[in-house]
């Protein structure tokens, strides 16, 4: 699967992060992930913040 680096789709992001496309949509709706026009880098940064910032806050 070729991934659009400028504006990856929900299915492309779901494949990269190994989650469902629906989950990506939910994170976008909550404002935790960039909208459809976000770059791959912006999405990776948002995913890292979701995945690791929450873990760092746990004692």
mmCIF file of the N, C-alpha and C atoms, coordinates in Angstrom:
data_MODEL
# 
_entry.id   MODEL 
# 
loop_
_atom_site.group_PDB 
_atom_site.id 
_atom_site.type_symbol 
_atom_site.label_atom_id 
_atom_site.label_alt_id 
_atom_site.label_comp_id 
_atom_site.label_asym_id 
_atom_site.label_entity_id 
_atom_site.label_seq_id 
_atom_site.pdbx_PDB_ins_code 
_atom_site.Cartn_x 
_atom_site.Cartn_y 
_atom_site.Cartn_z 
_atom_site.occupancy 
_atom_site.B_iso_or_equiv 
_atom_site.pdbx_formal_charge 
_atom_site.auth_seq_id 
_atom_site.auth_comp_id 
_atom_site.auth_asym_id 
_atom_site.auth_atom_id 
_atom_site.pdbx_PDB_model_num 
ATOM 1   N N  . UNK A 1 1  ? 0.849   -1.176 0.000  1.00 0.00 ? 1  UNK A N  1 
ATOM 2   C CA . UNK A 1 1  ? 0.000   0.000  0.000  1.00 0.00 ? 1  UNK A CA 1 
ATOM 3   C C  . UNK A 1 1  ? 0.889   1.232  0.000  1.00 0.00 ? 1  UNK A C  1 
ATOM 4   N N  . UNK A 1 2  ? 0.646   2.105  -0.948 1.00 0.00 ? 2  UNK A N  1 
ATOM 5   C CA . UNK A 1 2  ? 1.379   3.366  -1.002 1.00 0.00 ? 2  UNK A CA 1 
ATOM 6   C C  . UNK A 1 2  ? 0.629   4.395  -0.165 1.00 0.00 ? 2  UNK A C  1 
ATOM 7   N N  . UNK A 1 3  ? 1.358   5.126  0.667  1.00 0.00 ? 3  UNK A N  1 
ATOM 8   C CA . UNK A 1 3  ? 0.747   6.096  1.564  1.00 0.00 ? 3  UNK A CA 1 
ATOM 9   C C  . UNK A 1 3  ? 1.023   7.507  1.058  1.00 0.00 ? 3  UNK A C  1 
ATOM 10  N N  . UNK A 1 4  ? -0.033  8.300  0.995  1.00 0.00 ? 4  UNK A N  1 
ATOM 11  C CA . UNK A 1 4  ? 0.078   9.704  0.601  1.00 0.00 ? 4  UNK A CA 1 
ATOM 12  C C  . UNK A 1 4  ? 0.729   10.468 1.755  1.00 0.00 ? 4  UNK A C  1 
ATOM 13  N N  . UNK A 1 5  ? 1.932   10.999 1.540  1.00 0.00 ? 5  UNK A N  1 
ATOM 14  C CA . UNK A 1 5  ? 2.661   11.697 2.597  1.00 0.00 ? 5  UNK A CA 1 
ATOM 15  C C  . UNK A 1 5  ? 2.067   13.063 2.921  1.00 0.00 ? 5  UNK A C  1 
ATOM 16  N N  . UNK A 1 6  ? 1.405   13.667 1.944  1.00 0.00 ? 6  UNK A N  1 
ATOM 17  C CA . UNK A 1 6  ? 0.833   15.004 2.137  1.00 0.00 ? 6  UNK A CA 1 
ATOM 18  C C  . UNK A 1 6  ? -0.512  14.970 2.851  1.00 0.00 ? 6  UNK A C  1 
ATOM 19  N N  . UNK A 1 7  ? -1.384  14.053 2.455  1.00 0.00 ? 7  UNK A N  1 
ATOM 20  C CA . UNK A 1 7  ? -2.720  13.941 3.038  1.00 0.00 ? 7  UNK A CA 1 
ATOM 21  C C  . UNK A 1 7  ? -3.139  12.474 3.112  1.00 0.00 ? 7  UNK A C  1 
ATOM 22  N N  . UNK A 1 8  ? -2.602  11.727 4.074  1.00 0.00 ? 8  UNK A N  1 
ATOM 23  C CA . UNK A 1 8  ? -2.969  10.304 4.155  1.00 0.00 ? 8  UNK A CA 1 
ATOM 24  C C  . UNK A 1 8  ? -4.443  10.139 4.527  1.00 0.00 ? 8  UNK A C  1 
ATOM 25  N N  . UNK A 1 9  ? -5.055  9.117  3.975  1.00 0.00 ? 9  UNK A N  1 
ATOM 26  C CA . UNK A 1 9  ? -6.465  8.832  4.257  1.00 0.00 ? 9  UNK A CA 1 
ATOM 27  C C  . UNK A 1 9  ? -6.588  8.082  5.588  1.00 0.00 ? 9  UNK A C  1 
ATOM 28  N N  . UNK A 1 10 ? -7.808  8.003  6.082  1.00 0.00 ? 10 UNK A N  1 
ATOM 29  C CA . UNK A 1 10 ? -8.048  7.248  7.316  1.00 0.00 ? 10 UNK A CA 1 
ATOM 30  C C  . UNK A 1 10 ? -7.618  5.795  7.178  1.00 0.00 ? 10 UNK A C  1 
ATOM 31  N N  . UNK A 1 11 ? -7.953  5.110  6.087  1.00 0.00 ? 11 UNK A N  1 
ATOM 32  C CA . UNK A 1 11 ? -7.503  3.721  5.957  1.00 0.00 ? 11 UNK A CA 1 
ATOM 33  C C  . UNK A 1 11 ? -5.973  3.590  5.927  1.00 0.00 ? 11 UNK A C  1 
ATOM 34  N N  . UNK A 1 12 ? -5.300  4.550  5.317  1.00 0.00 ? 12 UNK A N  1 
ATOM 35  C CA . UNK A 1 12 ? -3.834  4.508  5.285  1.00 0.00 ? 12 UNK A CA 1 
ATOM 36  C C  . UNK A 1 12 ? -3.267  4.687  6.690  1.00 0.00 ? 12 UNK A C  1 
ATOM 37  N N  . UNK A 1 13 ? -3.805  5.649  7.433  1.00 0.00 ? 13 UNK A N  1 
ATOM 38  C CA . UNK A 1 13 ? -3.336  5.864  8.809  1.00 0.00 ? 13 UNK A CA 1 
ATOM 39  C C  . UNK A 1 13 ? -3.657  4.655  9.688  1.00 0.00 ? 13 UNK A C  1 
ATOM 40  N N  . UNK A 1 14 ? -4.818  4.078  9.488  1.00 0.00 ? 14 UNK A N  1 
ATOM 41  C CA . UNK A 1 14 ? -5.198  2.897  10.264 1.00 0.00 ? 14 UNK A CA 1 
ATOM 42  C C  . UNK A 1 14 ? -4.216  1.756  10.021 1.00 0.00 ? 14 UNK A C  1 
ATOM 43  N N  . UNK A 1 15 ? -3.780  1.597  8.790  1.00 0.00 ? 15 UNK A N  1 
ATOM 44  C CA . UNK A 1 15 ? -2.809  0.551  8.475  1.00 0.00 ? 15 UNK A CA 1 
ATOM 45  C C  . UNK A 1 15 ? -1.459  0.838  9.128  1.00 0.00 ? 15 UNK A C  1 
ATOM 46  N N  . UNK A 1 16 ? -1.033  2.085  9.102  1.00 0.00 ? 16 UNK A N  1 
ATOM 47  C CA . UNK A 1 16 ? 0.254   2.454  9.704  1.00 0.00 ? 16 UNK A CA 1 
ATOM 48  C C  . UNK A 1 16 ? 0.225   2.235  11.217 1.00 0.00 ? 16 UNK A C  1 
ATOM 49  N N  . UNK A 1 17 ? -0.845  2.677  11.864 1.00 0.00 ? 17 UNK A N  1 
ATOM 50  C CA . UNK A 1 17 ? -0.927  2.603  13.329 1.00 0.00 ? 17 UNK A CA 1 
ATOM 51  C C  . UNK A 1 17 ? -1.544  1.300  13.837 1.00 0.00 ? 17 UNK A C  1 
ATOM 52  N N  . UNK A 1 18 ? -1.963  0.445  12.925 1.00 0.00 ? 18 UNK A N  1 
ATOM 53  C CA . UNK A 1 18 ? -2.555  -0.856 13.242 1.00 0.00 ? 18 UNK A CA 1 
ATOM 54  C C  . UNK A 1 18 ? -3.782  -0.727 14.146 1.00 0.00 ? 18 UNK A C  1 
ATOM 55  N N  . UNK A 1 19 ? -4.669  0.174  13.750 1.00 0.00 ? 19 UNK A N  1 
ATOM 56  C CA . UNK A 1 19 ? -5.957  0.361  14.416 1.00 0.00 ? 19 UNK A CA 1 
ATOM 57  C C  . UNK A 1 19 ? -7.018  0.423  13.329 1.00 0.00 ? 19 UNK A C  1 
ATOM 58  N N  . UNK A 1 20 ? -8.271  0.545  13.716 1.00 0.00 ? 20 UNK A N  1 
ATOM 59  C CA . UNK A 1 20 ? -9.337  0.631  12.716 1.00 0.00 ? 20 UNK A CA 1 
ATOM 60  C C  . UNK A 1 20 ? -9.458  2.050  12.163 1.00 0.00 ? 20 UNK A C  1 
ATOM 61  N N  . UNK A 1 21 ? -9.978  2.115  10.961 1.00 0.00 ? 21 UNK A N  1 
ATOM 62  C CA . UNK A 1 21 ? -10.237 3.403  10.324 1.00 0.00 ? 21 UNK A CA 1 
ATOM 63  C C  . UNK A 1 21 ? -11.258 4.191  11.152 1.00 0.00 ? 21 UNK A C  1 
ATOM 64  N N  . UNK A 1 22 ? -12.171 3.484  11.738 1.00 0.00 ? 22 UNK A N  1 
ATOM 65  C CA . UNK A 1 22 ? -13.187 4.120  12.595 1.00 0.00 ? 22 UNK A CA 1 
ATOM 66  C C  . UNK A 1 22 ? -12.533 4.799  13.807 1.00 0.00 ? 22 UNK A C  1 
ATOM 67  N N  . UNK A 1 23 ? -11.523 4.166  14.381 1.00 0.00 ? 23 UNK A N  1 
ATOM 68  C CA . UNK A 1 23 ? -10.830 4.739  15.538 1.00 0.00 ? 23 UNK A CA 1 
ATOM 69  C C  . UNK A 1 23 ? -10.106 6.031  15.137 1.00 0.00 ? 23 UNK A C  1 
ATOM 70  N N  . UNK A 1 24 ? -9.498  6.039  13.962 1.00 0.00 ? 24 UNK A N  1 
ATOM 71  C CA . UNK A 1 24 ? -8.846  7.255  13.458 1.00 0.00 ? 24 UNK A CA 1 
ATOM 72  C C  . UNK A 1 24 ? -9.892  8.354  13.317 1.00 0.00 ? 24 UNK A C  1 
ATOM 73  N N  . UNK A 1 25 ? -11.057 8.019  12.782 1.00 0.00 ? 25 UNK A N  1 
ATOM 74  C CA . UNK A 1 25 ? -12.139 8.991  12.650 1.00 0.00 ? 25 UNK A CA 1 
ATOM 75  C C  . UNK A 1 25 ? -12.575 9.544  13.992 1.00 0.00 ? 25 UNK A C  1 
ATOM 76  N N  . UNK A 1 26 ? -12.654 8.694  14.988 1.00 0.00 ? 26 UNK A N  1 
ATOM 77  C CA . UNK A 1 26 ? -13.049 9.123  16.335 1.00 0.00 ? 26 UNK A CA 1 
ATOM 78  C C  . UNK A 1 26 ? -12.002 10.074 16.922 1.00 0.00 ? 26 UNK A C  1 
ATOM 79  N N  . UNK A 1 27 ? -10.730 9.745  16.750 1.00 0.00 ? 27 UNK A N  1 
ATOM 80  C CA . UNK A 1 27 ? -9.671  10.624 17.255 1.00 0.00 ? 27 UNK A CA 1 
ATOM 81  C C  . UNK A 1 27 ? -9.688  11.977 16.539 1.00 0.00 ? 27 UNK A C  1 
ATOM 82  N N  . UNK A 1 28 ? -9.998  11.972 15.259 1.00 0.00 ? 28 UNK A N  1 
ATOM 83  C CA . UNK A 1 28 ? -10.124 13.237 14.514 1.00 0.00 ? 28 UNK A CA 1 
ATOM 84  C C  . UNK A 1 28 ? -11.312 14.036 15.033 1.00 0.00 ? 28 UNK A C  1 
ATOM 85  N N  . UNK A 1 29 ? -12.413 13.370 15.278 1.00 0.00 ? 29 UNK A N  1 
ATOM 86  C CA . UNK A 1 29 ? -13.609 14.041 15.784 1.00 0.00 ? 29 UNK A CA 1 
ATOM 87  C C  . UNK A 1 29 ? -13.318 14.689 17.146 1.00 0.00 ? 29 UNK A C  1 
ATOM 88  N N  . UNK A 1 30 ? -12.543 14.014 17.982 1.00 0.00 ? 30 UNK A N  1 
ATOM 89  C CA . UNK A 1 30 ? -12.191 14.528 19.303 1.00 0.00 ? 30 UNK A CA 1 
ATOM 90  C C  . UNK A 1 30 ? -11.126 15.620 19.247 1.00 0.00 ? 30 UNK A C  1 
ATOM 91  N N  . UNK A 1 31 ? -10.565 15.846 18.066 1.00 0.00 ? 31 UNK A N  1 
ATOM 92  C CA . UNK A 1 31 ? -9.536  16.866 17.911 1.00 0.00 ? 31 UNK A CA 1 
ATOM 93  C C  . UNK A 1 31 ? -8.153  16.412 18.334 1.00 0.00 ? 31 UNK A C  1 
ATOM 94  N N  . UNK A 1 32 ? -7.973  15.109 18.523 1.00 0.00 ? 32 UNK A N  1 
ATOM 95  C CA . UNK A 1 32 ? -6.683  14.570 18.952 1.00 0.00 ? 32 UNK A CA 1 
ATOM 96  C C  . UNK A 1 32 ? -5.760  14.257 17.786 1.00 0.00 ? 32 UNK A C  1 
ATOM 97  N N  . UNK A 1 33 ? -6.350  14.124 16.590 1.00 0.00 ? 33 UNK A N  1 
ATOM 98  C CA . UNK A 1 33 ? -5.580  13.863 15.370 1.00 0.00 ? 33 UNK A CA 1 
ATOM 99  C C  . UNK A 1 33 ? -5.933  14.957 14.370 1.00 0.00 ? 33 UNK A C  1 
ATOM 100 N N  . UNK A 1 34 ? -5.008  15.284 13.466 1.00 0.00 ? 34 UNK A N  1 
ATOM 101 C CA . UNK A 1 34 ? -5.292  16.300 12.448 1.00 0.00 ? 34 UNK A CA 1 
ATOM 102 C C  . UNK A 1 34 ? -6.463  15.891 11.543 1.00 0.00 ? 34 UNK A C  1 
ATOM 103 N N  . UNK A 1 35 ? -7.101  16.893 10.978 1.00 0.00 ? 35 UNK A N  1 
ATOM 104 C CA . UNK A 1 35 ? -8.199  16.654 10.032 1.00 0.00 ? 35 UNK A CA 1 
ATOM 105 C C  . UNK A 1 35 ? -7.661  15.992 8.770  1.00 0.00 ? 35 UNK A C  1 
ATOM 106 N N  . UNK A 1 36 ? -8.540  15.767 7.818  1.00 0.00 ? 36 UNK A N  1 
ATOM 107 C CA . UNK A 1 36 ? -8.183  15.068 6.584  1.00 0.00 ? 36 UNK A CA 1 
ATOM 108 C C  . UNK A 1 36 ? -7.016  15.698 5.832  1.00 0.00 ? 36 UNK A C  1 
ATOM 109 N N  . UNK A 1 37 ? -6.784  16.982 6.009  1.00 0.00 ? 37 UNK A N  1 
ATOM 110 C CA . UNK A 1 37 ? -5.718  17.638 5.256  1.00 0.00 ? 37 UNK A CA 1 
ATOM 111 C C  . UNK A 1 37 ? -4.373  17.631 5.985  1.00 0.00 ? 37 UNK A C  1 
ATOM 112 N N  . UNK A 1 38 ? -4.254  16.925 7.097  1.00 0.00 ? 38 UNK A N  1 
ATOM 113 C CA . UNK A 1 38 ? -2.991  16.844 7.830  1.00 0.00 ? 38 UNK A CA 1 
ATOM 114 C C  . UNK A 1 38 ? -1.985  15.942 7.136  1.00 0.00 ? 38 UNK A C  1 
ATOM 115 N N  . UNK A 1 39 ? -0.710  16.287 7.257  1.00 0.00 ? 39 UNK A N  1 
ATOM 116 C CA . UNK A 1 39 ? 0.346   15.472 6.640  1.00 0.00 ? 39 UNK A CA 1 
ATOM 117 C C  . UNK A 1 39 ? 0.604   14.214 7.461  1.00 0.00 ? 39 UNK A C  1 
ATOM 118 N N  . UNK A 1 40 ? 1.343   13.297 6.884  1.00 0.00 ? 40 UNK A N  1 
ATOM 119 C CA . UNK A 1 40 ? 1.702   12.080 7.610  1.00 0.00 ? 40 UNK A CA 1 
ATOM 120 C C  . UNK A 1 40 ? 2.498   12.425 8.860  1.00 0.00 ? 40 UNK A C  1 
ATOM 121 N N  . UNK A 1 41 ? 3.426   13.366 8.753  1.00 0.00 ? 41 UNK A N  1 
ATOM 122 C CA . UNK A 1 41 ? 4.235   13.763 9.908  1.00 0.00 ? 41 UNK A CA 1 
ATOM 123 C C  . UNK A 1 41 ? 3.363   14.327 11.028 1.00 0.00 ? 41 UNK A C  1 
ATOM 124 N N  . UNK A 1 42 ? 2.398   15.173 10.689 1.00 0.00 ? 42 UNK A N  1 
ATOM 125 C CA . UNK A 1 42 ? 1.496   15.730 11.703 1.00 0.00 ? 42 UNK A CA 1 
ATOM 126 C C  . UNK A 1 42 ? 0.700   14.616 12.387 1.00 0.00 ? 42 UNK A C  1 
ATOM 127 N N  . UNK A 1 43 ? 0.285   13.637 11.618 1.00 0.00 ? 43 UNK A N  1 
ATOM 128 C CA . UNK A 1 43 ? -0.469  12.522 12.185 1.00 0.00 ? 43 UNK A CA 1 
ATOM 129 C C  . UNK A 1 43 ? 0.405   11.648 13.081 1.00 0.00 ? 43 UNK A C  1 
ATOM 130 N N  . UNK A 1 44 ? 1.648   11.431 12.685 1.00 0.00 ? 44 UNK A N  1 
ATOM 131 C CA . UNK A 1 44 ? 2.568   10.649 13.509 1.00 0.00 ? 44 UNK A CA 1 
ATOM 132 C C  . UNK A 1 44 ? 2.850   11.371 14.824 1.00 0.00 ? 44 UNK A C  1 
ATOM 133 N N  . UNK A 1 45 ? 3.056   12.672 14.756 1.00 0.00 ? 45 UNK A N  1 
ATOM 134 C CA . UNK A 1 45 ? 3.292   13.448 15.976 1.00 0.00 ? 45 UNK A CA 1 
ATOM 135 C C  . UNK A 1 45 ? 2.092   13.388 16.912 1.00 0.00 ? 45 UNK A C  1 
ATOM 136 N N  . UNK A 1 46 ? 0.887   13.511 16.354 1.00 0.00 ? 46 UNK A N  1 
ATOM 137 C CA . UNK A 1 46 ? -0.324  13.435 17.170 1.00 0.00 ? 46 UNK A CA 1 
ATOM 138 C C  . UNK A 1 46 ? -0.480  12.045 17.778 1.00 0.00 ? 46 UNK A C  1 
ATOM 139 N N  . UNK A 1 47 ? -0.209  11.009 16.985 1.00 0.00 ? 47 UNK A N  1 
ATOM 140 C CA . UNK A 1 47 ? -0.312  9.629  17.478 1.00 0.00 ? 47 UNK A CA 1 
ATOM 141 C C  . UNK A 1 47 ? 0.683   9.391  18.620 1.00 0.00 ? 47 UNK A C  1 
ATOM 142 N N  . UNK A 1 48 ? 1.898   9.888  18.466 1.00 0.00 ? 48 UNK A N  1 
ATOM 143 C CA . UNK A 1 48 ? 2.907   9.724  19.517 1.00 0.00 ? 48 UNK A CA 1 
ATOM 144 C C  . UNK A 1 48 ? 2.464   10.434 20.795 1.00 0.00 ? 48 UNK A C  1 
ATOM 145 N N  . UNK A 1 49 ? 1.881   11.611 20.650 1.00 0.00 ? 49 UNK A N  1 
ATOM 146 C CA . UNK A 1 49 ? 1.391   12.336 21.828 1.00 0.00 ? 49 UNK A CA 1 
ATOM 147 C C  . UNK A 1 49 ? 0.279   11.554 22.521 1.00 0.00 ? 49 UNK A C  1 
ATOM 148 N N  . UNK A 1 50 ? -0.621  10.977 21.743 1.00 0.00 ? 50 UNK A N  1 
ATOM 149 C CA . UNK A 1 50 ? -1.711  10.176 22.319 1.00 0.00 ? 50 UNK A CA 1 
ATOM 150 C C  . UNK A 1 50 ? -1.142  8.930  22.998 1.00 0.00 ? 50 UNK A C  1 
ATOM 151 N N  . UNK A 1 51 ? -0.258  8.259  22.312 1.00 0.00 ? 51 UNK A N  1 
ATOM 152 C CA . UNK A 1 51 ? 0.259   6.970  22.767 1.00 0.00 ? 51 UNK A CA 1 
ATOM 153 C C  . UNK A 1 51 ? 1.210   7.101  23.952 1.00 0.00 ? 51 UNK A C  1 
ATOM 154 N N  . UNK A 1 52 ? 2.090   8.099  23.925 1.00 0.00 ? 52 UNK A N  1 
ATOM 155 C CA . UNK A 1 52 ? 3.149   8.157  24.926 1.00 0.00 ? 52 UNK A CA 1 
ATOM 156 C C  . UNK A 1 52 ? 2.994   9.239  25.966 1.00 0.00 ? 52 UNK A C  1 
ATOM 157 N N  . UNK A 1 53 ? 2.304   10.332 25.680 1.00 0.00 ? 53 UNK A N  1 
ATOM 158 C CA . UNK A 1 53 ? 2.099   11.355 26.708 1.00 0.00 ? 53 UNK A CA 1 
ATOM 159 C C  . UNK A 1 53 ? 1.201   10.843 27.811 1.00 0.00 ? 53 UNK A C  1 
ATOM 160 N N  . UNK A 1 54 ? 0.181   10.086 27.467 1.00 0.00 ? 54 UNK A N  1 
ATOM 161 C CA . UNK A 1 54 ? -0.693  9.499  28.468 1.00 0.00 ? 54 UNK A CA 1 
ATOM 162 C C  . UNK A 1 54 ? 0.026   8.498  29.345 1.00 0.00 ? 54 UNK A C  1 
ATOM 163 N N  . UNK A 1 55 ? 0.933   7.729  28.761 1.00 0.00 ? 55 UNK A N  1 
ATOM 164 C CA . UNK A 1 55 ? 1.702   6.727  29.511 1.00 0.00 ? 55 UNK A CA 1 
ATOM 165 C C  . UNK A 1 55 ? 2.677   7.408  30.466 1.00 0.00 ? 55 UNK A C  1 
ATOM 166 N N  . UNK A 1 56 ? 3.208   8.563  30.058 1.00 0.00 ? 56 UNK A N  1 
ATOM 167 C CA . UNK A 1 56 ? 4.158   9.289  30.906 1.00 0.00 ? 56 UNK A CA 1 
ATOM 168 C C  . UNK A 1 56 ? 3.457   9.897  32.113 1.00 0.00 ? 56 UNK A C  1 
ATOM 169 N N  . UNK A 1 57 ? 2.178   10.198 31.983 1.00 0.00 ? 57 UNK A N  1 
ATOM 170 C CA . UNK A 1 57 ? 1.435   10.808 33.082 1.00 0.00 ? 57 UNK A CA 1 
ATOM 171 C C  . UNK A 1 57 ? 1.020   9.772  34.123 1.00 0.00 ? 57 UNK A C  1 
ATOM 172 N N  . UNK A 1 58 ? 0.985   8.502  33.773 1.00 0.00 ? 58 UNK A N  1 
ATOM 173 C CA . UNK A 1 58 ? 0.600   7.459  34.717 1.00 0.00 ? 58 UNK A CA 1 
ATOM 174 C C  . UNK A 1 58 ? 1.751   7.182  35.679 1.00 0.00 ? 58 UNK A C  1 
ATOM 175 N N  . UNK A 1 59 ? 1.429   7.072  36.974 1.00 0.00 ? 59 UNK A N  1 
ATOM 176 C CA . UNK A 1 59 ? 2.518   6.780  37.951 1.00 0.00 ? 59 UNK A CA 1 
ATOM 177 C C  . UNK A 1 59 ? 3.004   5.354  37.857 1.00 0.00 ? 59 UNK A C  1 
# 
